[in-house]
Amino acid sequence: RQFAKVLGVLDFQSASVPEEVIRLVDEREQARRGRDFARSDALRERIRHGGWLVEDTKQGPRVLPV
């Protein structure tokens, strides 16, 4: 997966993201917009411990399985 992700060969974003993770990603985006980067980082870590990776893009956050 990591190799494919780096090369951009496969898109794992299509995996079904749990509602709890979506809620945490939304909270993280609100924290980022409010420039509360400590909270944003803490939420990113919480999401990662749940088995998901958040990538920030110009189009918004992208959520991928770890």
CHARMM-style PDB file with segment names, atoms N, HN, CA, C and O in Angstrom:
ATOM      1  N   ARG     1       0.823  -1.207   0.000  1.00  0.00      PROA
ATOM      2  CA  ARG     1       0.000   0.000   0.000  1.00  0.00      PROA
ATOM      3  C   ARG     1       0.857   1.256   0.000  1.00  0.00      PROA
ATOM      4  O   ARG     1       0.605   2.192  -0.759  1.00  0.00      PROA
ATOM      5  N   GLN     2       1.877   1.269   0.862  1.00  0.00      PROA
ATOM      6  HN  GLN     2       2.082   0.509   1.478  1.00  0.00      PROA
ATOM      7  CA  GLN     2       2.736   2.452   0.953  1.00  0.00      PROA
ATOM      8  C   GLN     2       3.403   2.724  -0.387  1.00  0.00      PROA
ATOM      9  O   GLN     2       3.453   3.868  -0.840  1.00  0.00      PROA
ATOM     10  N   PHE     3       3.913   1.682  -1.017  1.00  0.00      PROA
ATOM     11  HN  PHE     3       3.872   0.753  -0.649  1.00  0.00      PROA
ATOM     12  CA  PHE     3       4.569   1.818  -2.310  1.00  0.00      PROA
ATOM     13  C   PHE     3       3.598   2.371  -3.349  1.00  0.00      PROA
ATOM     14  O   PHE     3       3.936   3.288  -4.097  1.00  0.00      PROA
ATOM     15  N   ALA     4       2.384   1.808  -3.392  1.00  0.00      PROA
ATOM     16  HN  ALA     4       2.109   1.063  -2.785  1.00  0.00      PROA
ATOM     17  CA  ALA     4       1.373   2.264  -4.355  1.00  0.00      PROA
ATOM     18  C   ALA     4       0.966   3.693  -4.068  1.00  0.00      PROA
ATOM     19  O   ALA     4       0.731   4.470  -4.994  1.00  0.00      PROA
ATOM     20  N   LYS     5       0.879   4.050  -2.787  1.00  0.00      PROA
ATOM     21  HN  LYS     5       1.070   3.419  -2.036  1.00  0.00      PROA
ATOM     22  CA  LYS     5       0.480   5.406  -2.416  1.00  0.00      PROA
ATOM     23  C   LYS     5       1.520   6.416  -2.883  1.00  0.00      PROA
ATOM     24  O   LYS     5       1.176   7.468  -3.422  1.00  0.00      PROA
ATOM     25  N   VAL     6       2.793   6.091  -2.673  1.00  0.00      PROA
ATOM     26  HN  VAL     6       3.072   5.236  -2.235  1.00  0.00      PROA
ATOM     27  CA  VAL     6       3.866   7.000  -3.076  1.00  0.00      PROA
ATOM     28  C   VAL     6       3.852   7.211  -4.580  1.00  0.00      PROA
ATOM     29  O   VAL     6       4.040   8.327  -5.062  1.00  0.00      PROA
ATOM     30  N   LEU     7       3.633   6.150  -5.304  1.00  0.00      PROA
ATOM     31  HN  LEU     7       3.481   5.242  -4.912  1.00  0.00      PROA
ATOM     32  CA  LEU     7       3.605   6.251  -6.762  1.00  0.00      PROA
ATOM     33  C   LEU     7       2.286   6.796  -7.292  1.00  0.00      PROA
ATOM     34  O   LEU     7       2.194   7.170  -8.461  1.00  0.00      PROA
ATOM     35  N   GLY     8       1.265   6.843  -6.440  1.00  0.00      PROA
ATOM     36  HN  GLY     8       1.340   6.539  -5.491  1.00  0.00      PROA
ATOM     37  CA  GLY     8      -0.029   7.320  -6.883  1.00  0.00      PROA
ATOM     38  C   GLY     8      -0.739   6.333  -7.794  1.00  0.00      PROA
ATOM     39  O   GLY     8      -1.592   6.718  -8.594  1.00  0.00      PROA
ATOM     40  N   VAL     9      -0.385   5.061  -7.669  1.00  0.00      PROA
ATOM     41  HN  VAL     9       0.308   4.749  -7.019  1.00  0.00      PROA
ATOM     42  CA  VAL     9      -0.949   4.039  -8.538  1.00  0.00      PROA
ATOM     43  C   VAL     9      -2.359   3.671  -8.122  1.00  0.00      PROA
ATOM     44  O   VAL     9      -3.236   3.521  -8.972  1.00  0.00      PROA
ATOM     45  N   LEU    10      -2.587   3.524  -6.837  1.00  0.00      PROA
ATOM     46  HN  LEU    10      -1.875   3.645  -6.147  1.00  0.00      PROA
ATOM     47  CA  LEU    10      -3.894   3.120  -6.341  1.00  0.00      PROA
ATOM     48  C   LEU    10      -4.461   4.179  -5.415  1.00  0.00      PROA
ATOM     49  O   LEU    10      -3.714   4.883  -4.736  1.00  0.00      PROA
ATOM     50  N   ASP    11      -5.769   4.293  -5.386  1.00  0.00      PROA
ATOM     51  HN  ASP    11      -6.377   3.722  -5.938  1.00  0.00      PROA
ATOM     52  CA  ASP    11      -6.440   5.256  -4.508  1.00  0.00      PROA
ATOM     53  C   ASP    11      -7.182   4.480  -3.433  1.00  0.00      PROA
ATOM     54  O   ASP    11      -8.226   3.881  -3.694  1.00  0.00      PROA
ATOM     55  N   PHE    12      -6.636   4.496  -2.221  1.00  0.00      PROA
ATOM     56  HN  PHE    12      -5.788   4.982  -2.010  1.00  0.00      PROA
ATOM     57  CA  PHE    12      -7.269   3.777  -1.120  1.00  0.00      PROA
ATOM     58  C   PHE    12      -8.308   4.636  -0.425  1.00  0.00      PROA
ATOM     59  O   PHE    12      -8.892   4.199   0.567  1.00  0.00      PROA
ATOM     60  N   GLN    13      -8.557   5.837  -0.909  1.00  0.00      PROA
ATOM     61  HN  GLN    13      -8.083   6.192  -1.715  1.00  0.00      PROA
ATOM     62  CA  GLN    13      -9.537   6.720  -0.297  1.00  0.00      PROA
ATOM     63  C   GLN    13     -10.944   6.140  -0.431  1.00  0.00      PROA
ATOM     64  O   GLN    13     -11.841   6.509   0.327  1.00  0.00      PROA
ATOM     65  N   SER    14     -11.140   5.253  -1.372  1.00  0.00      PROA
ATOM     66  HN  SER    14     -10.411   4.953  -1.988  1.00  0.00      PROA
ATOM     67  CA  SER    14     -12.468   4.720  -1.603  1.00  0.00      PROA
ATOM     68  C   SER    14     -12.926   3.746  -0.518  1.00  0.00      PROA
ATOM     69  O   SER    14     -14.082   3.325  -0.512  1.00  0.00      PROA
ATOM     70  N   ALA    15     -12.022   3.386   0.403  1.00  0.00      PROA
ATOM     71  HN  ALA    15     -11.082   3.728   0.398  1.00  0.00      PROA
ATOM     72  CA  ALA    15     -12.416   2.504   1.503  1.00  0.00      PROA
ATOM     73  C   ALA    15     -13.491   3.188   2.340  1.00  0.00      PROA
ATOM     74  O   ALA    15     -13.520   4.413   2.459  1.00  0.00      PROA
ATOM     75  N   SER    16     -14.358   2.391   2.905  1.00  0.00      PROA
ATOM     76  HN  SER    16     -14.335   1.396   2.808  1.00  0.00      PROA
ATOM     77  CA  SER    16     -15.457   2.918   3.712  1.00  0.00      PROA
ATOM     78  C   SER    16     -14.912   3.488   5.023  1.00  0.00      PROA
ATOM     79  O   SER    16     -14.393   2.748   5.860  1.00  0.00      PROA
ATOM     80  N   VAL    17     -15.030   4.780   5.192  1.00  0.00      PROA
ATOM     81  HN  VAL    17     -15.452   5.380   4.512  1.00  0.00      PROA
ATOM     82  CA  VAL    17     -14.518   5.463   6.378  1.00  0.00      PROA
ATOM     83  C   VAL    17     -15.615   5.477   7.444  1.00  0.00      PROA
ATOM     84  O   VAL    17     -16.728   5.928   7.175  1.00  0.00      PROA
ATOM     85  N   PRO    18     -15.314   4.986   8.657  1.00  0.00      PROA
ATOM     86  CA  PRO    18     -16.316   4.971   9.724  1.00  0.00      PROA
ATOM     87  C   PRO    18     -16.799   6.381  10.089  1.00  0.00      PROA
ATOM     88  O   PRO    18     -16.052   7.353   9.973  1.00  0.00      PROA
ATOM     89  N   GLU    19     -18.036   6.473  10.523  1.00  0.00      PROA
ATOM     90  HN  GLU    19     -18.643   5.683  10.617  1.00  0.00      PROA
ATOM     91  CA  GLU    19     -18.629   7.765  10.909  1.00  0.00      PROA
ATOM     92  C   GLU    19     -17.807   8.469  11.984  1.00  0.00      PROA
ATOM     93  O   GLU    19     -17.643   9.688  11.940  1.00  0.00      PROA
ATOM     94  N   GLU    20     -17.293   7.716  12.943  1.00  0.00      PROA
ATOM     95  HN  GLU    20     -17.426   6.725  12.979  1.00  0.00      PROA
ATOM     96  CA  GLU    20     -16.493   8.311  14.024  1.00  0.00      PROA
ATOM     97  C   GLU    20     -15.253   9.001  13.460  1.00  0.00      PROA
ATOM     98  O   GLU    20     -14.887  10.087  13.912  1.00  0.00      PROA
ATOM     99  N   VAL    21     -14.615   8.386  12.492  1.00  0.00      PROA
ATOM    100  HN  VAL    21     -14.912   7.504  12.125  1.00  0.00      PROA
ATOM    101  CA  VAL    21     -13.421   8.972  11.874  1.00  0.00      PROA
ATOM    102  C   VAL    21     -13.808  10.232  11.110  1.00  0.00      PROA
ATOM    103  O   VAL    21     -13.096  11.234  11.173  1.00  0.00      PROA
ATOM    104  N   ILE    22     -14.915  10.195  10.398  1.00  0.00      PROA
ATOM    105  HN  ILE    22     -15.494   9.381  10.347  1.00  0.00      PROA
ATOM    106  CA  ILE    22     -15.383  11.373   9.668  1.00  0.00      PROA
ATOM    107  C   ILE    22     -15.646  12.527  10.638  1.00  0.00      PROA
ATOM    108  O   ILE    22     -15.299  13.675  10.362  1.00  0.00      PROA
ATOM    109  N   ARG    23     -16.262  12.206  11.774  1.00  0.00      PROA
ATOM    110  HN  ARG    23     -16.544  11.274  11.999  1.00  0.00      PROA
ATOM    111  CA  ARG    23     -16.531  13.234  12.786  1.00  0.00      PROA
ATOM    112  C   ARG    23     -15.223  13.832  13.307  1.00  0.00      PROA
ATOM    113  O   ARG    23     -15.118  15.048  13.463  1.00  0.00      PROA
ATOM    114  N   LEU    24     -14.227  12.985  13.576  1.00  0.00      PROA
ATOM    115  HN  LEU    24     -14.312  11.997  13.449  1.00  0.00      PROA
ATOM    116  CA  LEU    24     -12.938  13.472  14.066  1.00  0.00      PROA
ATOM    117  C   LEU    24     -12.225  14.326  13.010  1.00  0.00      PROA
ATOM    118  O   LEU    24     -11.589  15.325  13.347  1.00  0.00      PROA
ATOM    119  N   VAL    25     -12.331  13.938  11.751  1.00  0.00      PROA
ATOM    120  HN  VAL    25     -12.847  13.127  11.478  1.00  0.00      PROA
ATOM    121  CA  VAL    25     -11.719  14.711  10.666  1.00  0.00      PROA
ATOM    122  C   VAL    25     -12.389  16.086  10.582  1.00  0.00      PROA
ATOM    123  O   VAL    25     -11.711  17.096  10.391  1.00  0.00      PROA
ATOM    124  N   ASP    26     -13.712  16.126  10.724  1.00  0.00      PROA
ATOM    125  HN  ASP    26     -14.263  15.306  10.880  1.00  0.00      PROA
ATOM    126  CA  ASP    26     -14.434  17.405  10.716  1.00  0.00      PROA
ATOM    127  C   ASP    26     -13.986  18.291  11.882  1.00  0.00      PROA
ATOM    128  O   ASP    26     -13.763  19.489  11.709  1.00  0.00      PROA
ATOM    129  N   GLU    27     -13.857  17.696  13.063  1.00  0.00      PROA
ATOM    130  HN  GLU    27     -14.038  16.722  13.204  1.00  0.00      PROA
ATOM    131  CA  GLU    27     -13.374  18.453  14.234  1.00  0.00      PROA
ATOM    132  C   GLU    27     -11.978  18.988  13.980  1.00  0.00      PROA
ATOM    133  O   GLU    27     -11.665  20.127  14.325  1.00  0.00      PROA
ATOM    134  N   ARG    28     -11.141  18.157  13.375  1.00  0.00      PROA
ATOM    135  HN  ARG    28     -11.395  17.231  13.095  1.00  0.00      PROA
ATOM    136  CA  ARG    28      -9.769  18.575  13.077  1.00  0.00      PROA
ATOM    137  C   ARG    28      -9.749  19.752  12.109  1.00  0.00      PROA
ATOM    138  O   ARG    28      -8.968  20.688  12.279  1.00  0.00      PROA
ATOM    139  N   GLU    29     -10.603  19.703  11.099  1.00  0.00      PROA
ATOM    140  HN  GLU    29     -11.237  18.942  10.961  1.00  0.00      PROA
ATOM    141  CA  GLU    29     -10.675  20.809  10.139  1.00  0.00      PROA
ATOM    142  C   GLU    29     -11.109  22.099  10.831  1.00  0.00      PROA
ATOM    143  O   GLU    29     -10.575  23.168  10.534  1.00  0.00      PROA
ATOM    144  N   GLN    30     -12.053  22.011  11.734  1.00  0.00      PROA
ATOM    145  HN  GLN    30     -12.487  21.143  11.975  1.00  0.00      PROA
ATOM    146  CA  GLN    30     -12.494  23.198  12.481  1.00  0.00      PROA
ATOM    147  C   GLN    30     -11.342  23.747  13.325  1.00  0.00      PROA
ATOM    148  O   GLN    30     -11.146  24.960  13.402  1.00  0.00      PROA
ATOM    149  N   ALA    31     -10.588  22.855  13.950  1.00  0.00      PROA
ATOM    150  HN  ALA    31     -10.748  21.870  13.887  1.00  0.00      PROA
ATOM    151  CA  ALA    31      -9.444  23.284  14.756  1.00  0.00      PROA
ATOM    152  C   ALA    31      -8.391  23.962  13.871  1.00  0.00      PROA
ATOM    153  O   ALA    31      -7.826  24.985  14.257  1.00  0.00      PROA
ATOM    154  N   ARG    32      -8.128  23.405  12.705  1.00  0.00      PROA
ATOM    155  HN  ARG    32      -8.587  22.574  12.392  1.00  0.00      PROA
ATOM    156  CA  ARG    32      -7.146  24.000  11.780  1.00  0.00      PROA
ATOM    157  C   ARG    32      -7.601  25.385  11.335  1.00  0.00      PROA
ATOM    158  O   ARG    32      -6.809  26.327  11.302  1.00  0.00      PROA
ATOM    159  N   ARG    33      -8.878  25.498  10.994  1.00  0.00      PROA
ATOM    160  HN  ARG    33      -9.521  24.733  11.020  1.00  0.00      PROA
ATOM    161  CA  ARG    33      -9.391  26.806  10.554  1.00  0.00      PROA
ATOM    162  C   ARG    33      -9.286  27.843  11.670  1.00  0.00      PROA
ATOM    163  O   ARG    33      -9.058  29.026  11.417  1.00  0.00      PROA
ATOM    164  N   GLY    34      -9.456  27.381  12.900  1.00  0.00      PROA
ATOM    165  HN  GLY    34      -9.641  26.420  13.105  1.00  0.00      PROA
ATOM    166  CA  GLY    34      -9.339  28.270  14.053  1.00  0.00      PROA
ATOM    167  C   GLY    34      -7.902  28.451  14.526  1.00  0.00      PROA
ATOM    168  O   GLY    34      -7.646  29.093  15.545  1.00  0.00      PROA
ATOM    169  N   ARG    35      -6.966  27.873  13.769  1.00  0.00      PROA
ATOM    170  HN  ARG    35      -7.174  27.352  12.941  1.00  0.00      PROA
ATOM    171  CA  ARG    35      -5.539  27.967  14.054  1.00  0.00      PROA
ATOM    172  C   ARG    35      -5.166  27.343  15.405  1.00  0.00      PROA
ATOM    173  O   ARG    35      -4.187  27.746  16.033  1.00  0.00      PROA
ATOM    174  N   ASP    36      -5.957  26.357  15.843  1.00  0.00      PROA
ATOM    175  HN  ASP    36      -6.752  26.030  15.332  1.00  0.00      PROA
ATOM    176  CA  ASP    36      -5.662  25.608  17.059  1.00  0.00      PROA
ATOM    177  C   ASP    36      -4.894  24.358  16.636  1.00  0.00      PROA
ATOM    178  O   ASP    36      -5.442  23.257  16.579  1.00  0.00      PROA
ATOM    179  N   PHE    37      -3.620  24.561  16.344  1.00  0.00      PROA
ATOM    180  HN  PHE    37      -3.175  25.455  16.391  1.00  0.00      PROA
ATOM    181  CA  PHE    37      -2.825  23.493  15.762  1.00  0.00      PROA
ATOM    182  C   PHE    37      -2.504  22.381  16.754  1.00  0.00      PROA
ATOM    183  O   PHE    37      -2.309  21.236  16.346  1.00  0.00      PROA
ATOM    184  N   ALA    38      -2.447  22.690  18.031  1.00  0.00      PROA
ATOM    185  HN  ALA    38      -2.606  23.620  18.362  1.00  0.00      PROA
ATOM    186  CA  ALA    38      -2.217  21.644  19.038  1.00  0.00      PROA
ATOM    187  C   ALA    38      -3.392  20.657  19.024  1.00  0.00      PROA
ATOM    188  O   ALA    38      -3.190  19.443  19.040  1.00  0.00      PROA
ATOM    189  N   ARG    39      -4.614  21.186  18.996  1.00  0.00      PROA
ATOM    190  HN  ARG    39      -4.779  22.172  18.984  1.00  0.00      PROA
ATOM    191  CA  ARG    39      -5.805  20.318  18.953  1.00  0.00      PROA
ATOM    192  C   ARG    39      -5.863  19.564  17.619  1.00  0.00      PROA
ATOM    193  O   ARG    39      -6.203  18.382  17.585  1.00  0.00      PROA
ATOM    194  N   SER    40      -5.536  20.241  16.548  1.00  0.00      PROA
ATOM    195  HN  SER    40      -5.259  21.201  16.576  1.00  0.00      PROA
ATOM    196  CA  SER    40      -5.529  19.605  15.235  1.00  0.00      PROA
ATOM    197  C   SER    40      -4.557  18.425  15.207  1.00  0.00      PROA
ATOM    198  O   SER    40      -4.888  17.354  14.697  1.00  0.00      PROA
ATOM    199  N   ASP    41      -3.374  18.623  15.750  1.00  0.00      PROA
ATOM    200  HN  ASP    41      -3.105  19.492  16.165  1.00  0.00      PROA
ATOM    201  CA  ASP    41      -2.380  17.547  15.792  1.00  0.00      PROA
ATOM    202  C   ASP    41      -2.843  16.397  16.679  1.00  0.00      PROA
ATOM    203  O   ASP    41      -2.637  15.231  16.344  1.00  0.00      PROA
ATOM    204  N   ALA    42      -3.465  16.723  17.804  1.00  0.00      PROA
ATOM    205  HN  ALA    42      -3.632  17.671  18.076  1.00  0.00      PROA
ATOM    206  CA  ALA    42      -3.972  15.687  18.709  1.00  0.00      PROA
ATOM    207  C   ALA    42      -5.064  14.863  18.024  1.00  0.00      PROA
ATOM    208  O   ALA    42      -5.107  13.641  18.173  1.00  0.00      PROA
ATOM    209  N   LEU    43      -5.933  15.518  17.285  1.00  0.00      PROA
ATOM    210  HN  LEU    43      -5.898  16.510  17.164  1.00  0.00      PROA
ATOM    211  CA  LEU    43      -6.987  14.806  16.566  1.00  0.00      PROA
ATOM    212  C   LEU    43      -6.406  13.941  15.448  1.00  0.00      PROA
ATOM    213  O   LEU    43      -6.868  12.822  15.225  1.00  0.00      PROA
ATOM    214  N   ARG    44      -5.401  14.452  14.752  1.00  0.00      PROA
ATOM    215  HN  ARG    44      -5.026  15.361  14.934  1.00  0.00      PROA
ATOM    216  CA  ARG    44      -4.737  13.657  13.705  1.00  0.00      PROA
ATOM    217  C   ARG    44      -4.155  12.385  14.314  1.00  0.00      PROA
ATOM    218  O   ARG    44      -4.269  11.306  13.732  1.00  0.00      PROA
ATOM    219  N   GLU    45      -3.539  12.510  15.471  1.00  0.00      PROA
ATOM    220  HN  GLU    45      -3.447  13.386  15.944  1.00  0.00      PROA
ATOM    221  CA  GLU    45      -2.950  11.354  16.149  1.00  0.00      PROA
ATOM    222  C   GLU    45      -4.037  10.359  16.579  1.00  0.00      PROA
ATOM    223  O   GLU    45      -3.857   9.147  16.456  1.00  0.00      PROA
ATOM    224  N   ARG    46      -5.128  10.860  17.068  1.00  0.00      PROA
ATOM    225  HN  ARG    46      -5.274  11.844  17.168  1.00  0.00      PROA
ATOM    226  CA  ARG    46      -6.259  10.002  17.469  1.00  0.00      PROA
ATOM    227  C   ARG    46      -6.814   9.243  16.262  1.00  0.00      PROA
ATOM    228  O   ARG    46      -7.135   8.058  16.354  1.00  0.00      PROA
ATOM    229  N   ILE    47      -6.919   9.935  15.144  1.00  0.00      PROA
ATOM    230  HN  ILE    47      -6.658  10.898  15.069  1.00  0.00      PROA
ATOM    231  CA  ILE    47      -7.391   9.307  13.909  1.00  0.00      PROA
ATOM    232  C   ILE    47      -6.406   8.220  13.467  1.00  0.00      PROA
ATOM    233  O   ILE    47      -6.808   7.136  13.046  1.00  0.00      PROA
ATOM    234  N   ARG    48      -5.112   8.530  13.571  1.00  0.00      PROA
ATOM    235  HN  ARG    48      -4.786   9.411  13.913  1.00  0.00      PROA
ATOM    236  CA  ARG    48      -4.076   7.569  13.180  1.00  0.00      PROA
ATOM    237  C   ARG    48      -4.135   6.315  14.048  1.00  0.00      PROA
ATOM    238  O   ARG    48      -3.985   5.200  13.549  1.00  0.00      PROA
ATOM    239  N   HSD    49      -4.353   6.501  15.343  1.00  0.00      PROA
ATOM    240  HN  HSD    49      -4.475   7.406  15.749  1.00  0.00      PROA
ATOM    241  CA  HSD    49      -4.468   5.344  16.240  1.00  0.00      PROA
ATOM    242  C   HSD    49      -5.700   4.508  15.902  1.00  0.00      PROA
ATOM    243  O   HSD    49      -5.752   3.324  16.236  1.00  0.00      PROA
ATOM    244  N   GLY    50      -6.672   5.097  15.257  1.00  0.00      PROA
ATOM    245  HN  GLY    50      -6.630   6.059  14.985  1.00  0.00      PROA
ATOM    246  CA  GLY    50      -7.856   4.362  14.812  1.00  0.00      PROA
ATOM    247  C   GLY    50      -7.639   3.648  13.483  1.00  0.00      PROA
ATOM    248  O   GLY    50      -8.541   2.980  12.976  1.00  0.00      PROA
ATOM    249  N   GLY    51      -6.439   3.790  12.920  1.00  0.00      PROA
ATOM    250  HN  GLY    51      -5.706   4.332  13.332  1.00  0.00      PROA
ATOM    251  CA  GLY    51      -6.120   3.069  11.694  1.00  0.00      PROA
ATOM    252  C   GLY    51      -6.298   3.863  10.414  1.00  0.00      PROA
ATOM    253  O   GLY    51      -6.386   3.288   9.329  1.00  0.00      PROA
ATOM    254  N   TRP    52      -6.351   5.205  10.536  1.00  0.00      PROA
ATOM    255  HN  TRP    52      -6.280   5.673  11.417  1.00  0.00      PROA
ATOM    256  CA  TRP    52      -6.575   6.056   9.364  1.00  0.00      PROA
ATOM    257  C   TRP    52      -5.529   7.161   9.297  1.00  0.00      PROA
ATOM    258  O   TRP    52      -5.042   7.636  10.322  1.00  0.00      PROA
ATOM    259  N   LEU    53      -5.200   7.552   8.103  1.00  0.00      PROA
ATOM    260  HN  LEU    53      -5.596   7.166   7.270  1.00  0.00      PROA
ATOM    261  CA  LEU    53      -4.243   8.617   7.846  1.00  0.00      PROA
ATOM    262  C   LEU    53      -4.982   9.802   7.235  1.00  0.00      PROA
ATOM    263  O   LEU    53      -5.818   9.624   6.349  1.00  0.00      PROA
ATOM    264  N   VAL    54      -4.677  11.009   7.706  1.00  0.00      PROA
ATOM    265  HN  VAL    54      -3.999  11.153   8.426  1.00  0.00      PROA
ATOM    266  CA  VAL    54      -5.272  12.216   7.141  1.00  0.00      PROA
ATOM    267  C   VAL    54      -4.193  12.967   6.369  1.00  0.00      PROA
ATOM    268  O   VAL    54      -3.143  13.307   6.913  1.00  0.00      PROA
ATOM    269  N   GLU    55      -4.466  13.217   5.108  1.00  0.00      PROA
ATOM    270  HN  GLU    55      -5.319  12.941   4.665  1.00  0.00      PROA
ATOM    271  CA  GLU    55      -3.583  14.034   4.272  1.00  0.00      PROA
ATOM    272  C   GLU    55      -4.316  15.320   3.945  1.00  0.00      PROA
ATOM    273  O   GLU    55      -5.479  15.287   3.543  1.00  0.00      PROA
ATOM    274  N   ASP    56      -3.657  16.438   4.112  1.00  0.00      PROA
ATOM    275  HN  ASP    56      -2.713  16.464   4.438  1.00  0.00      PROA
ATOM    276  CA  ASP    56      -4.253  17.727   3.778  1.00  0.00      PROA
ATOM    277  C   ASP    56      -3.960  18.040   2.314  1.00  0.00      PROA
ATOM    278  O   ASP    56      -2.810  18.005   1.878  1.00  0.00      PROA
ATOM    279  N   THR    57      -5.011  18.345   1.566  1.00  0.00      PROA
ATOM    280  HN  THR    57      -5.946  18.373   1.920  1.00  0.00      PROA
ATOM    281  CA  THR    57      -4.870  18.710   0.159  1.00  0.00      PROA
ATOM    282  C   THR    57      -5.576  20.046  -0.073  1.00  0.00      PROA
ATOM    283  O   THR    57      -6.281  20.544   0.805  1.00  0.00      PROA
ATOM    284  N   LYS    58      -5.386  20.612  -1.241  1.00  0.00      PROA
ATOM    285  HN  LYS    58      -4.813  20.207  -1.954  1.00  0.00      PROA
ATOM    286  CA  LYS    58      -6.067  21.869  -1.576  1.00  0.00      PROA
ATOM    287  C   LYS    58      -7.584  21.683  -1.609  1.00  0.00      PROA
ATOM    288  O   LYS    58      -8.340  22.625  -1.374  1.00  0.00      PROA
ATOM    289  N   GLN    59      -8.017  20.456  -1.905  1.00  0.00      PROA
ATOM    290  HN  GLN    59      -7.403  19.690  -2.096  1.00  0.00      PROA
ATOM    291  CA  GLN    59      -9.448  20.169  -1.975  1.00  0.00      PROA
ATOM    292  C   GLN    59     -10.043  19.829  -0.606  1.00  0.00      PROA
ATOM    293  O   GLN    59     -11.257  19.663  -0.487  1.00  0.00      PROA
ATOM    294  N   GLY    60      -9.210  19.725   0.417  1.00  0.00      PROA
ATOM    295  HN  GLY    60      -8.224  19.860   0.321  1.00  0.00      PROA
ATOM    296  CA  GLY    60      -9.652  19.362   1.754  1.00  0.00      PROA
ATOM    297  C   GLY    60      -8.950  18.120   2.224  1.00  0.00      PROA
ATOM    298  O   GLY    60      -8.082  17.597   1.524  1.00  0.00      PROA
ATOM    299  N   PRO    61      -9.302  17.632   3.396  1.00  0.00      PROA
ATOM    300  CA  PRO    61      -8.592  16.456   3.930  1.00  0.00      PROA
ATOM    301  C   PRO    61      -8.920  15.194   3.137  1.00  0.00      PROA
ATOM    302  O   PRO    61     -10.038  15.006   2.656  1.00  0.00      PROA
ATOM    303  N   ARG    62      -7.929  14.358   3.022  1.00  0.00      PROA
ATOM    304  HN  ARG    62      -7.022  14.511   3.412  1.00  0.00      PROA
ATOM    305  CA  ARG    62      -8.089  13.058   2.355  1.00  0.00      PROA
ATOM    306  C   ARG    62      -7.822  12.005   3.417  1.00  0.00      PROA
ATOM    307  O   ARG    62      -6.804  12.067   4.106  1.00  0.00      PROA
ATOM    308  N   VAL    63      -8.711  11.048   3.557  1.00  0.00      PROA
ATOM    309  HN  VAL    63      -9.538  10.997   2.997  1.00  0.00      PROA
ATOM    310  CA  VAL    63      -8.611  10.024   4.596  1.00  0.00      PROA
ATOM    311  C   VAL    63      -8.311   8.687   3.945  1.00  0.00      PROA
ATOM    312  O   VAL    63      -9.019   8.239   3.043  1.00  0.00      PROA
ATOM    313  N   LEU    64      -7.247   8.061   4.422  1.00  0.00      PROA
ATOM    314  HN  LEU    64      -6.672   8.425   5.155  1.00  0.00      PROA
ATOM    315  CA  LEU    64      -6.797   6.793   3.871  1.00  0.00      PROA
ATOM    316  C   LEU    64      -6.569   5.792   4.991  1.00  0.00      PROA
ATOM    317  O   LEU    64      -6.199   6.184   6.098  1.00  0.00      PROA
ATOM    318  N   PRO    65      -6.781   4.511   4.728  1.00  0.00      PROA
ATOM    319  CA  PRO    65      -6.427   3.519   5.739  1.00  0.00      PROA
ATOM    320  C   PRO    65      -4.914   3.463   5.894  1.00  0.00      PROA
ATOM    321  O   PRO    65      -4.177   3.665   4.930  1.00  0.00      PROA
ATOM    322  N   VAL    66      -4.459   3.190   7.099  1.00  0.00      PROA
ATOM    323  HN  VAL    66      -5.058   3.025   7.883  1.00  0.00      PROA
ATOM    324  CA  VAL    66      -3.004   3.119   7.363  1.00  0.00      PROA
ATOM    325  C   VAL    66      -2.464   1.840   6.793  1.00  0.00      PROA
ATOM    326  OT1 VAL    66      -1.267   1.574   6.899  1.00  0.00      PROA
TER     327      VAL     66
END
